[in-house]
Amino acid sequence: MFTKAAQSARNCAEKSFKAQDLESAIKYADTAKKLHPQFDGIDQLLVAYHVHVAASKKRFNGETDWYAVLGGVVNASTDKESIKKQFKKMAIMVHPDKNSSVAAEGAFKLISEAWNVLSDPTLRKKYDLRSSPPPPPSYSKPSSSAPPGASFGSRACPRCSRPCDYEDKKRSSINCPVCVRRYAFRTSSAKPPASSCSVEAAGFSTPTPCPCCTSSTLCKHDNAEGLSVSCPNCPFKLFVQSKHAWGFSFSKRFC
């Protein structure tokens, strides 16, 4: 009774695989194994299915994960001899002469390609370099002669408004840990002359102070429409949204 049910589940698994429904194929194959654990060829069937599943999951750059294709027990640090042993183990399970599943031939081609790439030192190195995700960016603060723990004051991050300490006594830059960005500011001792900025096209009839920095220096509009202004005191361009509101657009001038 269980043998017939297991055979029926196996047949459903093969039909699902032909229909490219890998999830259902594995589900039916697992059912067949539960009904008849010693069912001939069921383990080989499952291995072949899992090879195809592994091949469908891509690495960072969209390439096939050849380490996963070989069973997921090898990685970039695994030596060639260990990879060879794993390949031979997989080959016995999925070779079409030993595995009657419709998935066997494709699975054998996949593990053979994995072996070709990972057994060649040059090909493997190139594969690892182009398919591994890049390391996270590192940010280091400029060196300062000030003693540890010295504070040079703080300034709100122009993007998230979080208070950030100045990096040096010149108070020329901050490094926001939330935005993971560094912002640099002008450090001229003399204040730039105030400029008139009557943004009539946006509905302003009086000069408009910069809402980003604490300076009272006025802004100079950038274009004929009068919709954008640039502050000479800070490195950010600002856009007028309405008569009573400002919107921020951070230019590419910060680091």
C-alpha positions, 0 to 999 in steps of 0.5 A, a space after each residue: 500500500 505504502 509502496 504504491 502511494 510512494 510511487 504515485 508521489 514520485 510520479 507527481 514529483 517528476 511531472 512537477 519538475 517537467 512543469 518547472 515547479 521545483 517547489 512542488 517536485 521536492 514536496 512530492 519527493 519528500 512525501 514519497 520518502 516519508 511513505 517509503 524511506 527505502 524507496 529505490 532511487 528517492 535519495 538520488 531524486 532529491 539530490 538532483 532536484 536540490 541541485 537545480 534549486 541551488 542553481 536557480 539562486 544567484 550570487 551578488 552579480 547574478 551569476 550561478 552560485 557554484 558553491 551552492 550547486 555542489 551541495 553548499 558544503 564548500 565555500 571560497 575558503 575550501 581547498 581544491 581536494 575537498 571540492 573534488 571529494 564533494 564533486 565525486 560524491 555528487 556525481 555518483 548521486 546525479 549521474 544519469 547512469 545511476 539516477 533515472 530522474 528527468 532532473 538527473 542529466 541537467 543536475 550532472 551538467 550543473 555540478 560538472 560546470 561547478 567543478 570546472 570553475 572551482 577546480 581551476 585556480 585562475 577561474 575560481 579567483 576571477 569568479 570569487 572576485 566578480 561574484 562576491 559583494 563589495 566590502 562595506 565602505 569605511 569612513 575614517 575621521 581626519 587626524 587631529 592634534 587635539 587630545 582624546 575626548 576633545 570636543 569642537 562643538 556640534 552641528 545638525 546633519 543637513 540630511 537627518 538633523 541629528 547633532 554631529 560633532 565637528 571633526 576638527 578645531 576648524 569646524 569644517 566638517 562633520 561625519 553623520 553615523 546615521 546617514 553614513 556620510 561626511 559633510 564639509 563646510 566653508 571655513 572662511 573667517 570673513 563672512 561673505 557679503 549679503 546678497 539680495 534674493 527676491 524670489 518673485 517667481 515663487 511668490 516672495 517679495 522680500 529677501 530670503 535667508 538660508 534655512 539650512 545654516 545659522 548665518 543671516 547671509 541671504 541667498 542668491 537665486 540660480 535661475 530665471 524662474 527664481 525657483 532655486 537658491 544657493 547659499 554662499 555660506 553652506 554647500 547646499 542648494 535649496 529649492 523653493 516649494 511654496 511661499 512659506 515652505 522650503 525643500 532641501 535638495 543636497 547637491 553633489 558638492 558634499 563628500 
